[in-house]
Structures are given as structure tokens and as C-alpha cells.
Amino acid sequence: MVRGLWALAAAWLAATSVQAASVASPPPPVEDYGKSPGMQNVTPSPSGQRYAFVTTVGGKRMLYVATTDNKPIDAASLGPTKVEQVWWAGDDHLLVAYSNTVNLGMEFTVSKHELGGVVVMDLKHRKTFSVFAGPYQKSVAQTVVGSFGAVEQKGHWYGYFAGYGYEFDRGGGYVKTTAEGRLIADLFKVDLDTGDFTVAVKGQEDVYDWLVSPVTGEVVARVRFNQRNGDWKIVASRWS
């Protein structure tokens, strides 16, 4: 099935190449300007030997990974998932940030909400997993609220993601909130081979974002917001 889809994709690319080469081609109909591009999120790997892209084949939205000489490596059907970002951690890990519209329960003030996540494709070991997901994972809400890069340490790749870690008391688990009701996210270090994670930095009420060093994996700066006066600040870690 994947080979057939790749053949269709190759035929589509060839057709568009022929059209582009025709100088005398008439302009497309006006309605075509409202259509999505044929290829989206085209992302080369760090070595330049691989690339990934999103396209539609036979009415299905697909994510493809290939070498630059067009040998297929992997493919995945996306369904209704909205792809927000595609990036690499080395040449063997492809990360895809996505969002889905989910229905909420009667206890919420809105009926639907967009929840985000990140899928990690381990191309070397032919494995795929979703960050913070899993039937036995109960320490973090199964949604990703921010991505902060990836770092190679001793030949091993780790990603840094924000999530809502649970606190526990006699009443069960809960997510920390500010006095105004904003959920407080923690920063986690995630093993891109296994999906295992540890807390890198605990969240704080006035911290909205982090800057992670792509070399050491250390948090080198934080984005702080003062609720009382409305001031935003970027503070280096040595002063935060």
C-alpha cells in the first residue's frame, strides 16, 4: 500500500513539474488560489540527506519521509489531524506537532477545545509514539502545550516539552493553577527512543516560556509575566 501511495505521489510531483516548466500555461482558475498547497511542511533533515512533507494522495492526507534521491523511508496517514509543525532531531527522529478538536464534558464552559500533541517517529527502529501518551501514564496530562527543541547527549536524543504535571493529595490528582485560574505547565525532558520522561524544570506562576540550550539541554532563559503591572520580561537563568 505504501509503495502504491509513493507511486501516486511521484506521479503528482512529475505532473506539477511539467506544468511548472510550461511557460505558456494559462493562469489557474480563481478558485484554485483558495486551495491548500500540494506539498506542505517540507522539512529537510540536518544532514540534508532526508526530508519529510505532508501532501494529499487519493483524497487522503499523508505524511511522507524519503531520502533526497526519492527513496521512501516511512509514511503515515494523518486523517483529520491538523499538522502544526514538522522538525528533526538528528537524521533518525522526526517530530510532528499536531492538534485535534475534542469534545468536552458538561462540566466545561465550552463544548469543544483544541488539544495539541507531538508524535515522535523513530526511523532507525521503526517505532512511533506520542509524547506523554500511554495507558499507564498518569503523572502528566496527555497533551503537549509547548515544544522547546531537542538535544543530543552522548549519542542519544532528547526532546523538551511543556505539559501539565499532576500534583496529588488525598483527593486525587490535580493540575496547579495561578490565582487567576491559569494552568501552570512544567518542562519535561523526553527520551526520543523510549518516550520516558523526567521533569526538567517545575513550572512557576509567572513563567510562560523557556529557552533551552540546543547544546547542553539547560534552561538558559525564561519568559516572565507580571500579572499586576502587565510587564513581560525575558530573564537569563543566572538571574531568574
KEKE-3310 file (N, C-alpha, C; in steps of 0.2 Angstrom, whole numbers, plus 5000, padded with zeros to 4 digits):
npx = (5004:5010:5020:5012:5006:5017:5020:5009:5012:5024:5020:5011:5020:5028:5019:5016:5028:5030:5020:5024:5035:5030:5030:5020:5008:4991:4985:4979:4962:4952:4947:4957:4966:4962:4964:4973:4992:5000:5011:5015:5024:5037:5052:5069:5081:5094:5107:5104:5101:5089:5071:5055:5037:5020:5006:4992:4985:4975:4964:4967:4976:4993:5008:5025:5041:5057:5072:5084:5086:5074:5070:5058:5056:5047:5029:5014:4996:4986:4973:4960:4969:4977:4992:5004:5018:5033:5048:5066:5076:5091:5095:5087:5076:5060:5049:5032:5021:5005:4987:4970:4953:4943:4929:4921:4916:4901:4904:4912:4914:4914:4910:4919:4937:4954:4966:4983:4997:5012:5020:5032:5043:5053:5064:5075:5073:5060:5049:5035:5028:5017:5021:5019:5009:5000:4993:4996:5002:5001:5005:5006:4996:4988:4993:5002:5009:5018:5034:5051:5063:5077:5090:5106:5114:5128:5127:5113:5096:5086:5070:5062:5048:5033:5021:5006:5009:5004:4999:4997:4985:4975:4963:4966:4973:4978:4980:4991:4987:4986:4982:4973:4967:4974:4982:4997:5011:5024:5041:5047:5059:5061:5065:5069:5069:5063:5052:5051:5051:5057:5055:5061:5061:5052:5036:5032:5022:5023:5030:5030:5036:5051:5069:5079:5095:5102:5113:5118:5106:5101:5091:5092:5085:5070:5053:5045:5030:5022:5008:5002:5007:5007:5019:5031:5045:5061:5072:5088:5094:5103:5099:5086)
npy = (4994:5006:5008:5009:5022:5030:5029:5036:5048:5052:5052:5063:5073:5073:5078:5091:5096:5096:5105:5117:5119:5123:5138:5144:5141:5144:5156:5149:5144:5156:5150:5141:5147:5147:5135:5122:5121:5109:5102:5102:5109:5105:5098:5097:5085:5087:5083:5085:5074:5068:5070:5077:5078:5084:5079:5077:5062:5053:5058:5057:5063:5063:5059:5059:5052:5053:5049:5061:5057:5052:5039:5030:5031:5031:5032:5039:5040:5054:5058:5067:5075:5090:5097:5105:5108:5102:5094:5090:5079:5076:5064:5053:5054:5060:5073:5078:5090:5092:5096:5093:5094:5092:5085:5092:5088:5090:5098:5108:5125:5128:5119:5112:5110:5114:5103:5099:5089:5079:5069:5056:5050:5037:5033:5024:5013:5010:5014:5022:5035:5044:5059:5060:5051:5036:5021:5018:5029:5041:5053:5065:5076:5071:5079:5091:5106:5115:5116:5114:5112:5100:5090:5082:5070:5062:5054:5051:5056:5069:5077:5092:5097:5106:5102:5098:5094:5082:5086:5078:5074:5069:5069:5065:5067:5083:5098:5111:5128:5146:5161:5167:5157:5151:5137:5129:5125:5112:5109:5096:5083:5072:5056:5052:5039:5030:5036:5039:5050:5064:5077:5092:5106:5113:5121:5139:5152:5164:5161:5159:5154:5145:5145:5134:5127:5122:5114:5110:5107:5114:5125:5141:5153:5162:5166:5179:5185:5198:5199:5209:5222:5220:5218:5211:5200:5194:5183:5179:5163:5164:5175:5172)
npz = (5000:5004:4994:4983:4986:4986:4973:4967:4973:4967:4954:4955:4958:4947:4937:4942:4940:4926:4923:4929:4921:4909:4900:4893:4899:4904:4917:4933:4938:4947:4959:4963:4970:4983:4988:4997:4997:4987:4992:5009:5024:5021:5025:5028:5034:5046:5040:5027:5019:5020:5019:5024:5021:5020:5011:4999:4994:4983:4990:5003:5017:5019:5028:5022:5022:5015:5006:4999:4986:4983:4988:4997:5015:5026:5029:5034:5038:5040:5043:5050:5058:5062:5056:5064:5065:5059:5062:5064:5075:5074:5061:5062:5070:5068:5072:5075:5077:5082:5081:5088:5087:5101:5110:5124:5141:5151:5162:5158:5152:5138:5123:5115:5111:5106:5107:5109:5103:5101:5090:5089:5077:5076:5066:5064:5072:5068:5075:5083:5093:5105:5113:5131:5130:5133:5141:5154:5159:5171:5177:5170:5161:5146:5134:5124:5127:5123:5113:5115:5108:5104:5110:5108:5118:5122:5111:5111:5109:5115:5119:5123:5131:5136:5148:5158:5173:5186:5202:5218:5231:5245:5239:5226:5210:5203:5193:5194:5197:5193:5204:5196:5189:5178:5170:5176:5168:5167:5163:5153:5150:5137:5132:5116:5110:5119:5125:5138:5152:5162:5174:5169:5173:5186:5184:5186:5193:5186:5175:5158:5147:5141:5137:5129:5129:5114:5115:5128:5134:5145:5154:5148:5148:5154:5151:5158:5166:5173:5182:5189:5184:5171:5164:5153:5153:5148:5155:5159:5165:5176:5183:5186)
capx = (5000:5014:5023:5007:5005:5023:5020:5005:5015:5029:5016:5009:5026:5030:5014:5017:5035:5028:5016:5029:5040:5027:5030:5014:5002:4987:4984:4974:4956:4952:4946:4962:4970:4960:4966:4980:4997:5000:5015:5016:5028:5043:5057:5075:5085:5101:5112:5101:5100:5082:5066:5048:5032:5013:5003:4986:4985:4969:4959:4970:4982:4998:5015:5030:5048:5061:5079:5084:5086:5067:5069:5054:5058:5041:5023:5008:4990:4985:4966:4958:4973:4980:4999:5006:5025:5037:5055:5070:5081:5096:5093:5083:5070:5056:5044:5027:5017:4998:4981:4964:4947:4940:4923:4922:4911:4896:4907:4916:4910:4914:4909:4925:4943:4959:4972:4989:5002:5018:5022:5039:5044:5060:5065:5080:5070:5054:5044:5031:5024:5015:5023:5015:5003:5001:4988:4998:5005:4996:5008:5006:4990:4991:4993:5008:5007:5024:5040:5057:5069:5080:5097:5109:5118:5131:5124:5106:5092:5080:5066:5060:5041:5029:5015:5003:5011:4999:5000:4992:4984:4971:4958:4967:4977:4976:4985:4992:4984:4988:4976:4968:4965:4978:4985:5004:5015:5031:5045:5050:5064:5058:5069:5065:5069:5058:5046:5052:5052:5058:5054:5067:5060:5045:5033:5030:5016:5024:5034:5026:5040:5058:5073:5083:5101:5102:5120:5118:5099:5100:5087:5096:5081:5063:5049:5041:5024:5020:5001:5000:5008:5007:5026:5034:5052:5065:5077:5093:5094:5108:5096:5079)
capy = (5000:5012:5009:5012:5029:5033:5030:5041:5055:5053:5055:5070:5078:5074:5082:5098:5099:5098:5111:5122:5120:5126:5145:5147:5139:5149:5156:5144:5147:5160:5146:5137:5151:5146:5128:5121:5119:5102:5099:5107:5107:5102:5099:5093:5083:5091:5081:5086:5068:5065:5076:5075:5083:5082:5080:5073:5057:5049:5061:5056:5067:5059:5062:5055:5053:5050:5052:5066:5054:5049:5033:5030:5028:5029:5035:5039:5043:5059:5059:5074:5079:5097:5097:5112:5109:5096:5096:5084:5078:5071:5061:5047:5056:5065:5075:5081:5093:5092:5097:5090:5097:5087:5087:5092:5086:5095:5102:5114:5131:5127:5112:5110:5114:5112:5100:5098:5084:5078:5062:5055:5044:5034:5030:5019:5007:5009:5015:5029:5036:5051:5062:5060:5047:5029:5019:5018:5036:5045:5059:5071:5076:5068:5084:5094:5113:5118:5112:5118:5109:5093:5090:5076:5069:5055:5050:5050:5062:5070:5082:5096:5098:5108:5098:5099:5088:5082:5085:5073:5074:5064:5069:5063:5071:5089:5102:5118:5134:5153:5163:5169:5150:5148:5131:5130:5119:5110:5107:5089:5080:5066:5051:5051:5032:5026:5040:5040:5057:5067:5084:5096:5112:5114:5127:5144:5156:5170:5159:5157:5150:5143:5144:5128:5127:5116:5111:5107:5105:5118:5131:5147:5159:5161:5172:5180:5190:5201:5200:5215:5228:5218:5218:5204:5200:5188:5184:5174:5159:5166:5180:5170)
capz = (5000:5004:4988:4979:4988:4984:4966:4966:4975:4962:4948:4956:4958:4940:4934:4944:4937:4919:4922:4930:4915:4903:4901:4890:4903:4906:4924:4936:4940:4953:4965:4965:4975:4990:4989:5001:4993:4986:4997:5015:5029:5018:5031:5027:5040:5047:5035:5020:5015:5020:5020:5026:5019:5020:5005:4999:4989:4983:4994:5010:5019:5021:5029:5019:5024:5010:5005:4994:4979:4982:4991:5003:5021:5030:5028:5039:5036:5045:5045:5052:5062:5059:5057:5066:5064:5057:5063:5065:5080:5071:5055:5064:5073:5065:5077:5071:5082:5079:5086:5086:5091:5105:5113:5131:5145:5153:5167:5155:5149:5131:5121:5111:5113:5103:5111:5105:5105:5097:5088:5088:5073:5077:5059:5064:5075:5065:5081:5083:5100:5106:5119:5137:5130:5136:5145:5161:5161:5175:5180:5166:5156:5139:5129:5124:5127:5120:5111:5116:5105:5105:5111:5108:5123:5122:5105:5112:5108:5120:5117:5128:5130:5141:5149:5164:5178:5191:5209:5221:5238:5247:5235:5220:5206:5200:5190:5198:5193:5197:5207:5191:5186:5173:5172:5176:5165:5169:5157:5154:5146:5135:5128:5110:5109:5123:5127:5145:5153:5168:5175:5169:5177:5188:5182:5191:5192:5182:5169:5152:5142:5142:5131:5131:5125:5110:5116:5134:5137:5151:5153:5149:5149:5155:5149:5164:5165:5180:5182:5192:5180:5164:5161:5151:5153:5146:5160:5159:5170:5181:5187:5186)
cpx = (5004:5017:5018:5006:5011:5023:5015:5008:5020:5026:5014:5015:5028:5025:5015:5023:5034:5024:5020:5033:5037:5026:5023:5008:4998:4987:4979:4968:4956:4951:4952:4967:4968:4961:4973:4985:4998:5005:5016:5021:5034:5049:5063:5078:5091:5106:5110:5100:5093:5077:5059:5043:5025:5010:4996:4986:4979:4964:4961:4976:4987:5005:5020:5037:5052:5068:5078:5084:5079:5066:5064:5057:5052:5035:5018:5002:4989:4978:4964:4963:4976:4987:5001:5013:5028:5045:5059:5074:5086:5093:5088:5077:5066:5050:5039:5022:5010:4993:4975:4958:4943:4933:4924:4916:4906:4899:4911:4912:4910:4913:4915:4931:4948:4965:4977:4993:5008:5019:5029:5040:5052:5061:5070:5077:5063:5048:5041:5028:5022:5018:5018:5009:5005:4995:4990:5002:5000:4999:5008:4999:4992:4990:4999:5006:5013:5030:5046:5063:5071:5087:5100:5114:5121:5128:5116:5102:5087:5077:5064:5053:5038:5023:5012:5004:5006:5002:4995:4992:4979:4965:4959:4972:4974:4982:4985:4990:4986:4981:4971:4965:4968:4982:4993:5007:5022:5035:5048:5055:5062:5064:5065:5066:5063:5052:5046:5053:5053:5056:5061:5067:5053:5042:5032:5025:5017:5028:5029:5030:5048:5062:5078:5089:5101:5109:5120:5111:5097:5095:5091:5092:5074:5060:5044:5035:5022:5012:4999:5001:5008:5013:5028:5042:5055:5071:5081:5093:5098:5104:5088:5078)
cpy = (5006:5013:5012:5020:5033:5034:5035:5048:5057:5056:5062:5075:5079:5078:5089:5100:5100:5104:5117:5124:5124:5134:5148:5145:5145:5150:5151:5148:5151:5155:5142:5141:5150:5139:5128:5120:5112:5099:5105:5104:5103:5103:5094:5091:5087:5089:5083:5080:5065:5071:5073:5080:5080:5084:5076:5068:5053:5052:5060:5060:5063:5062:5057:5057:5049:5052:5057:5063:5050:5042:5033:5027:5026:5034:5034:5043:5048:5060:5066:5079:5085:5097:5104:5113:5102:5098:5089:5084:5073:5069:5055:5048:5061:5067:5079:5084:5094:5094:5094:5094:5091:5090:5087:5090:5092:5100:5108:5119:5131:5120:5108:5114:5110:5109:5098:5092:5083:5071:5061:5049:5042:5030:5024:5013:5006:5009:5022:5029:5043:5053:5062:5055:5040:5027:5019:5024:5040:5051:5065:5071:5075:5073:5088:5102:5118:5114:5116:5115:5102:5094:5083:5075:5062:5051:5048:5056:5063:5077:5086:5099:5101:5104:5100:5093:5088:5082:5081:5074:5069:5064:5067:5068:5078:5093:5109:5123:5140:5155:5165:5163:5148:5142:5132:5124:5118:5109:5101:5088:5073:5062:5050:5044:5028:5030:5042:5048:5059:5074:5088:5103:5112:5121:5132:5148:5161:5168:5156:5153:5149:5144:5139:5128:5121:5112:5107:5104:5109:5123:5137:5154:5158:5167:5173:5186:5192:5203:5206:5222:5226:5218:5211:5205:5194:5188:5178:5170:5161:5171:5178:5166)
cpz = (5000:4998:4983:4980:4985:4977:4964:4967:4970:4956:4949:4955:4950:4936:4935:4941:4930:4918:4924:4925:4909:4904:4898:4894:4905:4914:4927:4937:4946:4960:4967:4970:4982:4992:4993:4996:4993:4991:5003:5020:5027:5023:5029:5033:5040:5042:5028:5016:5015:5021:5022:5023:5020:5013:5005:4993:4989:4988:5002:5011:5022:5023:5026:5022:5018:5010:5000:4987:4979:4984:4997:5009:5026:5028:5033:5037:5042:5047:5046:5056:5058:5061:5058:5064:5063:5058:5065:5072:5077:5064:5056:5067:5070:5070:5073:5077:5078:5084:5083:5090:5094:5108:5121:5135:5147:5158:5164:5152:5142:5129:5118:5112:5108:5107:5106:5107:5100:5096:5086:5083:5073:5071:5059:5067:5073:5071:5080:5090:5100:5113:5125:5136:5132:5141:5152:5164:5165:5178:5177:5162:5149:5134:5130:5123:5125:5119:5112:5113:5107:5106:5111:5113:5123:5116:5106:5112:5113:5117:5123:5127:5136:5142:5156:5169:5183:5198:5213:5229:5239:5242:5228:5216:5203:5197:5193:5194:5197:5200:5202:5187:5180:5175:5171:5173:5167:5162:5158:5148:5144:5131:5122:5107:5112:5125:5134:5146:5160:5168:5174:5173:5179:5186:5188:5189:5186:5176:5164:5147:5144:5136:5133:5126:5121:5110:5122:5137:5143:5149:5154:5149:5151:5153:5155:5163:5172:5179:5185:5188:5173:5160:5159:5151:5151:5151:5160:5165:5177:5186:5188:5193)
residu = (MET:VAL:ARG:GLY:LEU:TRP:ALA:LEU:ALA:ALA:ALA:TRP:LEU:ALA:ALA:THR:SER:VAL:GLN:ALA:ALA:SER:VAL:ALA:SER:PRO:PRO:PRO:PRO:VAL:GLU:ASP:TYR:GLY:LYS:SER:PRO:GLY:MET:GLN:ASN:VAL:THR:PRO:SER:PRO:SER:GLY:GLN:ARG:TYR:ALA:PHE:VAL:THR:THR:VAL:GLY:GLY:LYS:ARG:MET:LEU:TYR:VAL:ALA:THR:THR:ASP:ASN:LYS:PRO:ILE:ASP:ALA:ALA:SER:LEU:GLY:PRO:THR:LYS:VAL:GLU:GLN:VAL:TRP:TRP:ALA:GLY:ASP:ASP:HIS:LEU:LEU:VAL:ALA:TYR:SER:ASN:THR:VAL:ASN:LEU:GLY:MET:GLU:PHE:THR:VAL:SER:LYS:HIS:GLU:LEU:GLY:GLY:VAL:VAL:VAL:MET:ASP:LEU:LYS:HIS:ARG:LYS:THR:PHE:SER:VAL:PHE:ALA:GLY:PRO:TYR:GLN:LYS:SER:VAL:ALA:GLN:THR:VAL:VAL:GLY:SER:PHE:GLY:ALA:VAL:GLU:GLN:LYS:GLY:HIS:TRP:TYR:GLY:TYR:PHE:ALA:GLY:TYR:GLY:TYR:GLU:PHE:ASP:ARG:GLY:GLY:GLY:TYR:VAL:LYS:THR:THR:ALA:GLU:GLY:ARG:LEU:ILE:ALA:ASP:LEU:PHE:LYS:VAL:ASP:LEU:ASP:THR:GLY:ASP:PHE:THR:VAL:ALA:VAL:LYS:GLY:GLN:GLU:ASP:VAL:TYR:ASP:TRP:LEU:VAL:SER:PRO:VAL:THR:GLY:GLU:VAL:VAL:ALA:ARG:VAL:ARG:PHE:ASN:GLN:ARG:ASN:GLY:ASP:TRP:LYS:ILE:VAL:ALA:SER:ARG:TRP:SER)
# end
